[in-house]
Amino acid sequence: MSAAQRELDIVLYGATGFVGKLTAEYLARAAGDARIALAGRSQEKLLAVRDTLPAAAQSWPLITADASQPSSLNAMAARTQVVVTTVGPYIKYGLPLVAACAAAGTDYADLTGEPMFIRQSIDLHHKQAIDTGARIVHSCGFDSIPSDLTVFALYRRVQQDDAGQLGDTNLVVRKFAGGVSGGTVASMLEVMHTASTDPEARRLMEDPYTLYDDRGAEPELGAQPDMRWRRGAEIAPELDGYWTAPFVMASVNTRIVRRSNALLDYGYGRRFEYGEQMSVGRSIAAPVAAAVAAASNTAAMALGTRFFHRLPSKLVERVVPKPGTGPSERVREQGHYTVETYTTTTTGARYQATMSQQGDPGYKATSVLLGESGLALALDRDRLSDLRGVLTPAAAMGDALLSRFPAAGVSVRTDKLA
C-alpha cells in the first residue's frame, strides 16, 4: 500500500508529553479534515489528552506504541503517511522509529537537536529511505527551522533576482523571550554524554560538515567556529554598534543548514559559509558580555564533551528541568523570537531575511513549527521536493513551509539591502 492510500495522514507519537500535548492542540485547530491519530505508550494517558481537545479531535484514533517494542512502531508506521514524533532524547529512543518509517516508506518529522543521532540516522537509513520513498526530516522545531528556512528564503529570493549565489551568511537572534524545554536540555545532556565517552563522536561533533554524505566533496573553507564573539558591523552594516555572542544552538543549526546546501546540490553555492550569533546589544558593557558568553560557551562545550560522564547522574538530574515539563500558559503566550539572516552574494548584492513568531520558542512556537511540518508532509505533497532519504526541513519542504507560515502566524520576509 502506498503512503497516499493509507488510512491516516498523520500520527503524532509522544502526544502525552508536554510539547506533544501542545502539538496535538495545534493540530486540532489547524489540521482541518486531516486524518490524525495520537500515539504513545499509555492508552489511558492518550485518552486523557484527547479528552482535552476540541470536538473535531474527539474521534481521532489512539495507537499504543513503544520504542522498546519495534513491532508496535512498524505497525504504526504502516498505517499512516506521516509520523510526527516528540519522543526524545532521540539518540536514546529515536532510531527504532526512524527504522520503521524508512522501511515502510513513511514520512517522518521530529524535534531533534542531536547531531550524532542525525549522523546515525543518515548512516543507517538514508539509502533505505531513498529506496522506499520515505522523507526522514529531522529538526523541525525552533531548532532548526528559523535557521534553515531563512537561508532557504534568501536562496529563493536571490534566485528570483538572478543575483548569483549565497556567500558569507549569518543568522543573528535579535529578540528572544522564553525558556529551553526539558526535552531540549535532555537532548543536550545526551550529546555531552555521548561525546565524553566516545572520541570519534567528539571528533565528528567538532567537524562543521558532520552531516554530509560525502565529506570529501565539500570545498575547504577554513575554520568555521561556532563559538565566537563579533562586532555586529562585521556581519552587516545595519548592525553597526551592536555586539554578538555565540548562539547556544549554533553547533546544531549550522550543520543542518550546511546539509541543506549539499542536499540541494550546492544550490546556495560552493563557497557558502554560515554562522549563527545572538545580539547582546550596543551598551558599553556589550563587548564584555559577548566575550564572556563566548568564553563560557566554549569552555562548557570543551569540558562537557570530555568530562560530562564523570558528573554524578543524580546531581545532574536534580539541577536540570525534567523532560515532559514546561512553563505556564501565560509564560508560553508571552514568549517570542525574531531572527535576522544576512547574506552577501557572489555578485556583491546584499539581502536580509527576517523570521518572527509569537510564543515561547521552545514550547508554543516549536509546536506550531512541528505541526506545520507534519501538515506540509501530509497535505502539500505537490509542493514538496523530489528528494527522499534523511533530509532537512528546507531540502524536504522549504517551499511548502514558506507557503504555510503566514496562516500559522509565522512571519518570514526577505529584503534587498543597500
N, C-alpha and C positions, 0 to 999 in steps of 0.2 A: 504494500500500500504506500503510495507516495505521501509526502508530508501534507500536501494540499488536500488529500482525501481523508485525513484523519478526523476523528470526532471532536477534537478540541483544537482551538487556536493557540492558547497559552496555558501552561501550568506554572503557577507561582509556587516554587519549592522553598520552604522556610517561612511560610506565611504566618507562623506563630511567633516569630522573633520580632524585635522592636521595629526594625526597618521593614521586615516582611509585612507586618500589620499596616504600616504606613503605605507601602506599595499596593497592598490589597485595597485600601481605602481609595487610593488614587485611581486604580483600575476600575473600581466600582463606579466612579464618577465619570471617567474619561473613555471607557472602552466601548460604549455603545452596545451593539449587538454581538460583540466578540464572544466566542465560546471559551470560558475561563474556568479553571479548576484550581483549588487550593490544595497544597500538598505539604506533608510534614510527617513527623514520627508518631504523633498522637492524634487519633481521631477525635478524642474529647476536646483537645485544645483547638483543633481546626474548627470544630463545631462552634466553640465559644467565640472564635474570631469571626466566623461567618455571621453569627447572630448580631454582631455589632455593625454590620454593613447595611447599606440601603437595600430596599426591597428588590431592586434589579439583580442583586447578587445572592439572594436567598436560595436560588435554585442552582447555584454553582456546585458541581460535584466536589467531593472531598476524596483525596487519594492518600493512603498511608504508604510512605516510602522512607527508607533509612539508608544512609551512606554505608552502613555496615552490612547491608543486605543488597548486593549488586543486582540480584534478580528483580527486586522491587523497583530499582531505578530503571532497569531495562524495560520493564512493563510500563512504567510511567512515560518514558521517552517515546515508546512505540505508539502512544495514544494521541500525541499532540504535534503540532507544527513547531512549537517553540517552548523551551523550558527557561524560565527566568528564576535564578537562584540567589538567595541571600545567605546561604549556609556557609559560614566560614568559621575559623580560618581555612582558606581554601586549600592550602598545602596539606592540611590535615584531612579535610573532608571532601575536597572538590574533584579529585581525579576520577573516582568511580562514576560520577555523573557526566563528566566530560567524555569518558569512555562510552557510556551508554548512549549519549547523544551522537557521538561520532559514528558509532556502529549502526544506529537507526536512521541516520540521515536527518536528524532533528536539529533545528537551530537552537542556540544556547546563548544566554546573556547573564553576566554576573557582575559583582562589585569588587573584584579582587584588586588589591594594591600590592601584590606579592610577585615580584619579577621571577623568582625561582619557580613558583607554581606555573606561571605562564610559560617559562622555558621548558618545564617538564611536559606541559600540555602540547607544546609545539613538537618536542622530540617524540612523544608517544603517539600523538593522534592527528597531527596536521595532514599527513599523507592520506590516512584513512578517511578523514572528514572530506578531503577533496574528492576521493573516490565515491563516497556515499552522497555527496552534495550538501553536507552539513556546514553551517556557518557557526563556528565557535567564537563568540565575541566576548572578550574579557574587558573589564574596567569600564563599566557603563554607568558609573555614578559621578559624583563630584571628582573622583579620581577615575577616569581621566578625560571625561567628555569636554569640559571647558578648554583644556589644553588641546585636545585632538581636534575638536570641531572649530575652534577659532583659527587654527592653522589651515584646516581644510577650507574654511570660508575665504581666507586670504588666497589660497591656491585657486579657487574658483573665480574670485574677483580678478586676480592677475591674469588668468587665462582669458577671461572676458575682455580685458583691456589690452591683451596681446603685449604685456609689459615684461616679458622674459620669464625667469624662474625665481623662486624664492632663494634668497641668500641668508644673511645673518638675521635670525628671527628670535624674538624674545617675548615671553609672556611675563607680565607684571601683575600681581594681585594688588589691585588698588584699594578695594574695600572688602572686609571680611568680618562678619559678626556671627558667631556660633561656636559650637564645640566639635570635638572629634568623637566619633561614635566608639562605643566599647568594642564593636566588631573591628573597626579600623585599628584600634590600639592592639587588639589581639593579633591581628594580621602583622602589624609591625613587629611585635614581640616574636612571632614565629619566624619572621625574616631574620631577626637578630640571632635567634637560637640556631637556625639552620646555618647561617654564615659563620657563627662562632664555633661550630662543631665540624665544619666541612670546608677546608681551604679552597677546594675547587669552586664551591658555591660562592665563597667570598671573592675569588678572582672574577667570576662571572658578574657578580654584582658591581664590581668596580669598572667593568667594561661598558662604555656608553652604548655599545651595539649588542648588548646581551641578548636581545630578542630577534636578531637577524637569522634568517635561514642559511645564508651564505656569508659568513663573516669576511671572507676573502674578497667579496665583490664590493665591499664598502671602501671608498677612497679614504685615505688617511688625511684627516683634517686637523691633526694635532690634539692637544689636550682639550677636553670639553668638561671641565669640572662643574659639578652641581652645587658645591658649597662655596660660593664666593660672594663678596660684597662689592657693590659698584656704585659709582655716581650715576644718577638717572640719565644725565646727558650722554653717557657712553652708549645708552640704549636708544634714545631718541631725543631730539631737541625739545620736544614737548615736555620732557621730564627734567629739564634743567632746574637745578636747585634741590632736587629730591635725591635721597639715598635709598638703595635697595639692599636687602639681605636675602639669603637663600630661602626659597620656599620649601617647606618641610617635606612635601611630596614630590619634589623635583626629580629625585632618583628613580621614581616610578614613571611619572608622566613623560619625562624626556625620552625614555626608552619606548614608550607606547607611540609617541609622535614619530620617532625615527623609524619604527617598524611600519607605520602607515606609509611613510615615504617609500620604503622598499617594496611594500605590497602593491603600491600604486605605480610600480615600475619607475621609481625615482621621478615621479611627476613633479614633486616640489623642487627637485634639482639635484644634480650630483655634488654640488658644493653647498647644499643646505646645511646650516648649523642652527641648533636650537638650544635655548636655555630658559630657565624659569627663576624669577625673583619675586619678592614681595616688597612693596613700598613701606618704608619706615618714616616717611615724612620729610620735611625740609627744615626742621628746627636745628638749633645749634648743637643739640645732642644727637641728631640723626646719624652722623657718621660713626659716632661711638657705638650707638645701638646696632648699626649694621655690622660693624666689626665684631662686636660681642656675639651677635646672633650667628655670624658665620663661624667664628671660633668654637662656639658651643655646639653647633650642629656637626661641625667637622669632628670635634672630639667625641661627641656622643656616638657618631657613626663608626669612627675608628675603634673606639673602645668596645662598643656594643657588638660589633661584628667579630671581635676576637675573644671577649671575655664574658659575654652575656650568660653563657651556660653555667658559669660559676656562681651566679647570684642564687640565693635561696628562693625556690619557687613560691613558698608561702609568703615571703616578703613581697615579691613581685605582685602576687595576686591581691595582696592587701592594699597596695597603693595605686593600682590602675582600675579604671572603670570596667565593669563586668560586661561581656558580650550579652546582647539582648536587653540592655538597659539604655535609657536615654532621657533627655530633658523633658520638661513640661511642655504642654501645647503652647503656652504663652511664649516660652523661650524659642520654640521651633518656629512660631509665626514671626517673631521679631528678627530672626536671623536673615542674612542676605550676603551676597557677594557681587563683586564686579571685577572682571579681569580684562586687561588690555594686552593685545598681542601686536607687536610692531615688527615689520619686515622691510628690508631694502632688497629690491630685486636686482637681477643681473644687468638690467638696463639703467639702474640708478633710481627707479621710481620707489616711492615710499608709501606704505599702506599701514593702516591700523584696523584691527578687528576688536570689537568690544562685546563682551558677553556678560549679562547680568541676570540675576534671578532672586526673587524674594523667598525667604525660608532658610532655616538653618542648613548650611551646606552639607553637613554630614548626615542629616536626617531627612527633613522635608524636601529640600532641593534634590537630594540624591534619589528619594523615592519617585519623584517626578521624572527624573532623567532615566532611571531604570525602567519605569513603567512605559515611557515613550519609546524606549529601545525595544521592549517586548512587542509593543503595538506596531512599530515600524517593521520588525521582522515578520510579524504575523499578517499584517493587513496591507502593507505597502510594497509587496514583493516586486511589483513592476518598477519601483524606484530604487531597488537595491542594486548593488554592483553584481557583476557576474562572478566575482571571486568566491571561492569556497576554501574551507580549511580553518586554521586558527587565525583569526582576524582581529582587527582593531575597530572601534566604533566608526572612525572616518572611512576606513577602507571598505567596511561592510555596508554601511548605511548612511554615509555622510549627507548625500542629497535628501534622502528621506527624512532624516532628523532635522535638517535645516528647514524643511517644509513644515514639519510638525510643530516646531518650537513656538511660533507666535501664539497659536491657540492654547498652548500649555503654559503660557506666562513666562517663557524664556526668551529674552531679547538677545539677538545677535545681529550686529551690523558691521559693515566694512566701510572705511573712508580712505580716499586717496589724500595723502598729506603733501604739503608744500615741499 
